[in-house]
Amino acid sequence: MIQNEKLEEADVLKLDKQEQNWVLLTILQLPWKDSVELNDEDRVFLLKKAVDVKKFIDAQQQQQQQQQQQQQGAEVQHEPAELAS
């Protein structure tokens, strides 16, 4: 669910508790036994923070991919003519 999909606050709050615990475990690295014991107020707060962290991670990964593509494009442009053909 988390790996290839965008994580939105409204969606994560609709998940069942097991899925919410998985979000807290995988994104915030909150131990499962601790996530099971959360009260509703803390659970909602941490799930919102998990969404923020996931968005930050996704933005960083996208920026890294863009930089790699730019570097690869620059390498191709600077390739000697005899290697380019």
Backbone as JSON Lines, residues from 0, in Angstrom:
{"i":0,"aa":"M","n":[0.81,-1.19,0.0],"ca":[0.0,0.0,0.0],"c":[0.85,1.26,0.0]}
{"i":1,"aa":"I","n":[1.86,1.3,0.81],"ca":[2.64,2.51,1.02],"c":[3.71,2.69,-0.05]}
{"i":2,"aa":"Q","n":[4.27,1.63,-0.52],"ca":[5.42,1.7,-1.39],"c":[5.14,2.44,-2.69]}
{"i":3,"aa":"N","n":[4.07,2.11,-3.37],"ca":[3.83,2.64,-4.7],"c":[2.66,3.62,-4.76]}
{"i":4,"aa":"E","n":[2.02,3.86,-3.66],"ca":[0.87,4.74,-3.65],"c":[1.18,5.99,-2.86]}
{"i":5,"aa":"K","n":[0.5,7.06,-3.21],"ca":[0.61,8.26,-2.41],"c":[-0.19,8.05,-1.14]}
{"i":6,"aa":"L","n":[0.38,8.5,-0.05],"ca":[-0.28,8.36,1.24],"c":[-0.93,9.69,1.58]}
{"i":7,"aa":"E","n":[-2.22,9.7,1.68],"ca":[-2.97,10.91,1.99],"c":[-3.59,10.79,3.38]}
{"i":8,"aa":"E","n":[-3.66,11.92,4.07],"ca":[-4.15,11.93,5.44],"c":[-5.55,11.34,5.55]}
{"i":9,"aa":"A","n":[-6.46,11.75,4.68],"ca":[-7.84,11.25,4.74],"c":[-7.89,9.74,4.55]}
{"i":10,"aa":"D","n":[-7.05,9.23,3.67],"ca":[-7.04,7.79,3.39],"c":[-6.49,6.99,4.56]}
{"i":11,"aa":"V","n":[-5.41,7.49,5.15],"ca":[-4.76,6.72,6.21],"c":[-5.66,6.64,7.45]}
{"i":12,"aa":"L","n":[-6.48,7.65,7.67],"ca":[-7.37,7.62,8.83],"c":[-8.53,6.66,8.63]}
{"i":13,"aa":"K","n":[-8.79,6.27,7.37],"ca":[-9.87,5.32,7.07],"c":[-9.41,3.87,7.16]}
{"i":14,"aa":"L","n":[-8.12,3.65,7.23],"ca":[-7.6,2.28,7.29],"c":[-8.0,1.6,8.59]}
{"i":15,"aa":"D","n":[-8.04,0.27,8.57],"ca":[-8.3,-0.43,9.83],"c":[-7.05,-0.32,10.71]}
{"i":16,"aa":"K","n":[-7.18,-0.68,11.97],"ca":[-6.07,-0.47,12.92],"c":[-4.82,-1.25,12.53]}
{"i":17,"aa":"Q","n":[-4.98,-2.43,11.97],"ca":[-3.81,-3.21,11.58],"c":[-3.03,-2.49,10.48]}
{"i":18,"aa":"E","n":[-3.74,-1.96,9.5],"ca":[-3.08,-1.2,8.42],"c":[-2.46,0.08,8.97]}
{"i":19,"aa":"Q","n":[-3.15,0.75,9.88],"ca":[-2.59,1.95,10.49],"c":[-1.3,1.6,11.25]}
{"i":20,"aa":"N","n":[-1.33,0.49,11.97],"ca":[-0.12,0.07,12.68],"c":[1.03,-0.18,11.71]}
{"i":21,"aa":"W","n":[0.71,-0.76,10.54],"ca":[1.73,-1.02,9.52],"c":[2.33,0.29,9.03]}
{"i":22,"aa":"V","n":[1.5,1.31,8.83],"ca":[1.99,2.63,8.42],"c":[2.94,3.18,9.48]}
{"i":23,"aa":"L","n":[2.54,3.09,10.73],"ca":[3.38,3.61,11.82],"c":[4.69,2.84,11.93]}
{"i":24,"aa":"L","n":[4.63,1.55,11.72],"ca":[5.83,0.71,11.78],"c":[6.78,1.02,10.63]}
{"i":25,"aa":"T","n":[6.26,1.06,9.41],"ca":[7.14,1.2,8.24],"c":[7.64,2.62,8.02]}
{"i":26,"aa":"I","n":[6.86,3.61,8.38],"ca":[7.28,4.98,8.11],"c":[7.95,5.62,9.32]}
{"i":27,"aa":"L","n":[7.33,5.48,10.49],"ca":[7.89,6.1,11.69],"c":[8.77,5.14,12.5]}
{"i":28,"aa":"Q","n":[8.79,3.88,12.1],"ca":[9.54,2.84,12.8],"c":[9.11,2.7,14.25]}
{"i":29,"aa":"L","n":[7.82,2.9,14.48],"ca":[7.24,2.71,15.8],"c":[7.0,1.22,16.01]}
{"i":30,"aa":"P","n":[7.54,0.65,17.06],"ca":[7.35,-0.78,17.28],"c":[5.86,-1.16,17.32]}
{"i":31,"aa":"W","n":[5.56,-2.32,16.79],"ca":[4.18,-2.79,16.68],"c":[3.5,-2.78,18.05]}
{"i":32,"aa":"K","n":[4.19,-3.27,19.08],"ca":[3.57,-3.36,20.41],"c":[3.2,-1.98,20.94]}
{"i":33,"aa":"D","n":[3.94,-0.95,20.55],"ca":[3.62,0.4,20.98],"c":[2.45,0.97,20.19]}
{"i":34,"aa":"S","n":[2.38,0.66,18.91],"ca":[1.29,1.18,18.09],"c":[-0.06,0.58,18.5]}
{"i":35,"aa":"V","n":[-0.04,-0.65,18.97],"ca":[-1.27,-1.31,19.42],"c":[-1.83,-0.61,20.65]}
{"i":36,"aa":"E","n":[-0.96,-0.04,21.47],"ca":[-1.37,0.55,22.74],"c":[-1.73,2.04,22.64]}
{"i":37,"aa":"L","n":[-1.64,2.64,21.47],"ca":[-1.92,4.07,21.33],"c":[-3.38,4.4,21.59]}
{"i":38,"aa":"N","n":[-3.6,5.55,22.24],"ca":[-4.98,6.03,22.35],"c":[-5.33,6.72,21.03]}
{"i":39,"aa":"D","n":[-6.6,7.0,20.83],"ca":[-7.06,7.53,19.54],"c":[-6.41,8.87,19.19]}
{"i":40,"aa":"E","n":[-6.26,9.74,20.16],"ca":[-5.67,11.06,19.91],"c":[-4.22,10.93,19.44]}
{"i":41,"aa":"D","n":[-3.44,10.11,20.12],"ca":[-2.04,9.91,19.73],"c":[-1.93,9.2,18.38]}
{"i":42,"aa":"R","n":[-2.83,8.25,18.14],"ca":[-2.83,7.5,16.87],"c":[-3.05,8.47,15.7]}
{"i":43,"aa":"V","n":[-4.04,9.33,15.81],"ca":[-4.34,10.28,14.74],"c":[-3.15,11.23,14.54]}
{"i":44,"aa":"F","n":[-2.59,11.73,15.62],"ca":[-1.44,12.63,15.53],"c":[-0.27,11.95,14.81]}
{"i":45,"aa":"L","n":[0.05,10.73,15.21],"ca":[1.19,10.03,14.61],"c":[0.92,9.64,13.16]}
{"i":46,"aa":"L","n":[-0.31,9.29,12.84],"ca":[-0.63,8.97,11.45],"c":[-0.49,10.2,10.57]}
{"i":47,"aa":"K","n":[-0.89,11.36,11.06],"ca":[-0.71,12.6,10.3],"c":[0.78,12.89,10.1]}
{"i":48,"aa":"K","n":[1.57,12.65,11.13],"ca":[3.03,12.85,11.0],"c":[3.62,11.86,10.01]}
{"i":49,"aa":"A","n":[3.12,10.63,10.01],"ca":[3.6,9.62,9.07],"c":[3.33,10.06,7.63]}
{"i":50,"aa":"V","n":[2.17,10.66,7.4],"ca":[1.84,11.17,6.07],"c":[2.84,12.26,5.67]}
{"i":51,"aa":"D","n":[3.14,13.16,6.61],"ca":[4.11,14.23,6.34],"c":[5.49,13.65,6.0]}
{"i":52,"aa":"V","n":[5.93,12.67,6.77],"ca":[7.24,12.05,6.55],"c":[7.26,11.36,5.2]}
{"i":53,"aa":"K","n":[6.21,10.63,4.87],"ca":[6.15,9.92,3.57],"c":[6.21,10.9,2.41]}
{"i":54,"aa":"K","n":[5.51,12.02,2.51],"ca":[5.55,13.03,1.46],"c":[6.96,13.6,1.32]}
{"i":55,"aa":"F","n":[7.63,13.83,2.45],"ca":[9.0,14.33,2.42],"c":[9.93,13.32,1.76]}
{"i":56,"aa":"I","n":[9.8,12.06,2.12],"ca":[10.64,11.0,1.54],"c":[10.39,10.91,0.03]}
{"i":57,"aa":"D","n":[9.13,10.95,-0.37],"ca":[8.8,10.87,-1.8],"c":[9.4,12.05,-2.56]}
{"i":58,"aa":"A","n":[9.33,13.25,-1.99],"ca":[9.89,14.45,-2.64],"c":[11.4,14.32,-2.77]}
{"i":59,"aa":"Q","n":[12.06,13.8,-1.74],"ca":[13.51,13.6,-1.81],"c":[13.87,12.6,-2.91]}
{"i":60,"aa":"Q","n":[13.14,11.5,-2.98],"ca":[13.42,10.49,-4.0],"c":[13.21,11.05,-5.39]}
{"i":61,"aa":"Q","n":[12.18,11.84,-5.58],"ca":[11.92,12.44,-6.88],"c":[13.04,13.41,-7.25]}
{"i":62,"aa":"Q","n":[13.5,14.18,-6.28],"ca":[14.59,15.11,-6.54],"c":[15.88,14.36,-6.9]}
{"i":63,"aa":"Q","n":[16.16,13.27,-6.23],"ca":[17.34,12.47,-6.53],"c":[17.26,11.88,-7.94]}
{"i":64,"aa":"Q","n":[16.07,11.41,-8.32],"ca":[15.9,10.86,-9.66],"c":[16.12,11.93,-10.72]}
{"i":65,"aa":"Q","n":[15.62,13.13,-10.48],"ca":[15.8,14.22,-11.43],"c":[17.28,14.58,-11.56]}
{"i":66,"aa":"Q","n":[17.98,14.6,-10.44],"ca":[19.41,14.91,-10.47],"c":[20.17,13.84,-11.24]}
{"i":67,"aa":"Q","n":[19.82,12.58,-11.03],"ca":[20.49,11.5,-11.76],"c":[20.23,11.61,-13.25]}
{"i":68,"aa":"Q","n":[19.01,11.94,-13.62],"ca":[18.68,12.09,-15.04],"c":[19.45,13.26,-15.65]}
{"i":69,"aa":"Q","n":[19.57,14.35,-14.91],"ca":[20.33,15.5,-15.4],"c":[21.8,15.16,-15.56]}
{"i":70,"aa":"Q","n":[22.35,14.41,-14.61],"ca":[23.74,14.0,-14.7],"c":[23.97,13.08,-15.89]}
{"i":71,"aa":"Q","n":[23.05,12.17,-16.11],"ca":[23.18,11.26,-17.24],"c":[23.07,12.02,-18.55]}
{"i":72,"aa":"G","n":[22.2,13.01,-18.61],"ca":[22.07,13.84,-19.8],"c":[23.33,14.64,-20.06]}
{"i":73,"aa":"A","n":[23.95,15.14,-19.0],"ca":[25.18,15.92,-19.14],"c":[26.33,15.02,-19.6]}
{"i":74,"aa":"E","n":[26.36,13.79,-19.13],"ca":[27.41,12.86,-19.54],"c":[27.3,12.54,-21.02]}
{"i":75,"aa":"V","n":[26.09,12.37,-21.5],"ca":[25.88,12.06,-22.92],"c":[26.31,13.23,-23.78]}
{"i":76,"aa":"Q","n":[26.02,14.45,-23.36],"ca":[26.38,15.64,-24.13],"c":[27.89,15.83,-24.2]}
{"i":77,"aa":"H","n":[28.63,15.41,-23.18],"ca":[30.07,15.6,-23.15],"c":[30.85,14.41,-23.69]}
{"i":78,"aa":"E","n":[30.14,13.44,-24.22],"ca":[30.75,12.24,-24.77],"c":[31.51,12.61,-26.04]}
{"i":79,"aa":"P","n":[32.74,12.14,-26.2],"ca":[33.5,12.43,-27.41],"c":[32.77,11.93,-28.66]}
{"i":80,"aa":"A","n":[32.95,12.61,-29.78],"ca":[32.24,12.33,-31.03],"c":[32.46,10.89,-31.51]}
{"i":81,"aa":"E","n":[33.65,10.36,-31.35],"ca":[33.9,9.0,-31.82],"c":[33.17,7.96,-30.98]}
{"i":82,"aa":"L","n":[32.86,8.29,-29.72],"ca":[32.11,7.35,-28.89],"c":[30.61,7.5,-29.1]}
{"i":83,"aa":"A","n":[30.18,8.64,-29.51],"ca":[28.75,8.91,-29.68],"c":[28.16,8.19,-30.88]}
{"i":84,"aa":"S","n":[28.95,7.86,-31.87],"ca":[28.4,7.22,-33.07],"c":[28.34,5.72,-32.96]}
